[in-house]
Amino acid sequence: MECLVAVPPRAGIHPGLVIAPHLPADRGLKADAFTDGVADRYAQAGYVCAVPQVFHRQPPERERPEKRRHMNDDEVMQDLTTARDLLAARDDVDGGRIGVLGHCTGGRMAILAATRDPDYRAAIDFWGGGVNAAWGEGLPAPLDKVADIACPVAGFFGNEDASPSPEDVDELEAAMQRHGKPYEFHRYDGAGHAFQNFANPERFRPEASEDAWAKAIDFLDRHLKS
């Protein structure tokens, strides 16, 4: 499995961050400017980042919607755990301080990872749609396993998004509250899906994006660096 690793400019022992990629990274992690840029920016903020190519089981010629429909949560977890283990084994990573985040499909994967892996110290969901549906027959949806989350969660969502819609975000927030999970959600007016994707001028919203960057790094610093 391809795995993109981004390292902070300063030497030392750093927290680790598993970044679950969004679907447009299916044909190469560094080939997708957004994925490559996200990993680099968090590395610049002091995190050793590992981005696993979770789409590696899908035939390259398969259309992206079909790739998503063939994804399986058990397989996704194998890939995310492999990336976390890679980070934990590095000499420049504190294996006890590893978080997970993702955008779009990757945001959903971050919630999935938080429900299944108690070793994560923080999780961030950027507009992850479909948390109320399972990937794989007979498997639970991430939303149904919120009670198992063992780390603080942050979420960033556009109020003009359709997946997740504001109602979908409300549903996830209600589950977090019902189970007493520590979380913070940030919602942006005038922003839709992929509002942080600088590689997509039509969707990119610079003001909301920079606010989300600052809040996300602050969240990680509080839970992984303190």
C-alpha positions in Angstrom: 0.0 0.0 0.0 1.3 3.4 -0.9 1.7 5.7 2.1 2.6 9.4 2.0 4.7 10.5 4.9 5.3 14.2 5.8 7.8 15.2 8.5 8.2 18.5 10.4 11.1 20.7 9.5 12.6 20.6 13.1 14.2 17.5 14.4 12.9 15.9 17.6 10.1 13.6 18.8 6.7 14.8 17.6 3.0 13.7 17.8 1.7 11.6 14.9 -1.2 12.1 12.6 -3.0 9.6 10.4 -4.7 11.4 7.5 -7.4 9.5 5.8 -7.5 10.8 2.1 -10.6 12.1 0.3 -11.8 10.2 -2.8 -10.0 12.4 -5.4 -6.7 11.0 -4.1 -7.6 7.6 -5.5 -5.1 7.8 -8.4 -2.1 8.9 -6.3 -1.6 10.7 -3.0 1.0 13.2 -4.2 -0.8 13.5 -7.5 -3.7 15.1 -5.6 -2.6 18.6 -4.7 -5.0 18.9 -1.8 -3.9 15.7 -0.1 -0.3 16.5 -0.5 -0.9 20.1 0.7 -2.8 19.0 3.8 0.0 16.6 4.8 2.6 19.2 4.3 0.7 21.9 6.3 0.2 19.6 9.3 3.9 18.6 9.1 4.8 22.3 9.2 2.7 22.6 12.4 4.8 19.9 14.1 3.1 16.6 13.3 4.6 13.5 11.6 1.8 12.6 9.1 1.0 9.3 7.4 -1.5 9.2 4.6 -2.5 5.6 3.6 -3.7 4.9 0.1 -7.0 3.4 1.3 -8.2 3.0 -2.3 -5.4 0.6 -3.2 -7.8 -2.4 -3.4 -9.9 -0.7 -6.1 -9.2 -1.2 -9.8 -7.6 2.0 -11.1 -10.1 2.1 -14.0 -13.1 1.9 -11.8 -15.1 5.2 -11.6 -14.9 7.0 -8.3 -18.5 6.6 -7.2 -18.1 2.8 -7.8 -14.9 2.8 -5.8 -16.7 4.3 -2.9 -19.5 1.8 -3.2 -17.0 -1.1 -3.0 -15.2 0.2 0.1 -15.4 -1.9 3.2 -15.0 -0.6 6.8 -13.0 -3.5 8.0 -10.5 -3.1 5.2 -10.4 0.7 5.8 -9.5 0.0 9.4 -6.7 -2.4 8.4 -5.2 0.4 6.3 -5.6 3.1 9.0 -4.1 0.9 11.6 -1.2 0.1 9.4 -0.5 3.8 9.0 -0.8 4.3 12.8 1.6 1.4 13.4 4.0 2.9 10.9 4.0 6.2 12.8 4.3 4.5 16.2 7.4 2.6 15.1 9.3 5.8 14.0 12.0 7.2 16.2 10.7 10.7 15.7 7.1 10.0 16.8 5.7 9.6 20.3 3.5 6.5 19.8 1.2 7.6 22.7 0.2 10.8 21.0 -1.3 10.0 17.6 -4.5 11.5 16.1 -6.6 10.9 13.0 -8.3 13.2 10.6 -9.8 13.3 7.2 -11.8 15.3 4.6 -15.0 14.1 2.9 -14.7 10.3 2.7 -11.7 10.7 4.9 -13.7 12.6 7.5 -16.1 9.6 7.7 -13.1 7.3 8.0 -11.8 9.5 10.9 -15.0 9.0 12.8 -14.9 5.3 12.0 -11.4 5.1 13.4 -12.4 6.9 16.5 -15.2 4.4 17.1 -12.9 1.4 16.6 -9.5 2.2 17.8 -9.1 3.5 21.4 -5.4 4.3 20.9 -6.2 7.6 19.0 -5.9 10.7 21.2 -7.8 13.0 19.0 -10.0 12.8 15.8 -11.1 15.5 13.3 -13.9 15.1 10.8 -13.9 17.6 7.9 -17.4 17.4 6.2 -17.5 13.6 6.4 -20.8 12.4 4.9 -22.3 9.0 5.4 -21.5 8.3 9.0 -25.0 6.9 9.4 -24.3 4.1 6.8 -22.0 1.2 6.9 -19.5 0.2 4.2 -19.8 -3.5 4.1 -22.7 -6.0 4.6 -23.5 -6.7 8.2 -21.2 -4.0 9.6 -22.4 -1.2 11.9 -22.5 2.4 10.8 -20.0 4.7 12.6 -22.9 6.7 13.9 -24.2 3.5 15.7 -20.8 3.1 17.5 -20.4 6.7 18.9 -20.5 5.2 22.4 -17.2 3.5 21.7 -15.3 6.8 20.9 -12.4 7.2 23.4 -11.0 10.5 22.3 -12.1 14.1 21.8 -13.6 14.8 18.4 -13.6 18.1 16.3 -15.8 18.6 13.3 -15.8 21.2 10.5 -18.9 21.6 8.3 -20.3 23.9 5.6 -23.9 24.9 6.2 -24.5 24.7 2.4 -23.3 21.1 2.1 -25.6 18.3 1.1 -23.4 15.4 2.3 -23.3 15.9 5.2 -26.3 18.1 5.3 -26.8 20.3 8.4 -29.4 17.7 9.5 -26.8 15.0 9.2 -24.4 17.0 11.4 -27.2 17.5 13.9 -27.7 13.8 14.1 -24.0 13.2 14.7 -23.9 16.0 17.3 -26.9 14.5 19.1 -25.2 11.1 19.3 -22.1 12.8 20.8 -24.2 14.6 23.4 -26.3 11.5 24.2 -23.2 9.5 25.0 -21.3 12.2 26.8 -18.4 12.4 24.3 -16.1 15.5 24.3 -16.4 17.3 21.0 -16.5 20.6 19.3 -18.2 21.3 16.0 -17.7 24.3 13.8 -20.2 25.3 11.1 -19.7 27.8 8.4 -22.3 29.9 6.6 -21.7 30.5 2.9 -19.6 27.4 2.7 -20.4 24.0 1.1 -18.7 20.7 0.5 -14.9 20.9 0.2 -14.7 24.6 1.3 -11.1 24.0 2.4 -10.0 22.5 -0.9 -7.7 25.2 -2.4 -7.3 23.0 -5.5 -11.0 23.4 -6.3 -11.6 27.2 -6.9 -15.3 26.8 -7.3 -15.8 25.3 -3.8 -12.8 26.9 -2.0 -13.8 29.5 0.7 -10.6 31.1 1.9 -11.9 32.8 5.0 -13.7 29.7 6.3 -10.7 27.6 5.3 -8.2 29.6 7.3 -10.5 29.7 10.3 -10.8 25.9 10.1 -7.1 25.5 9.8 -6.4 27.6 12.9 -9.1 25.9 15.0 -8.0 22.4 13.9 -4.3 22.9 14.7 -5.3 24.5 18.1 -7.5 21.4 18.8 -4.6 19.0 17.9 -2.1 21.0 19.9 -4.3 20.9 23.0 -4.9 17.2 22.8 -1.6 15.9 21.3 1.1 18.4 22.4 0.0 19.3 25.9 
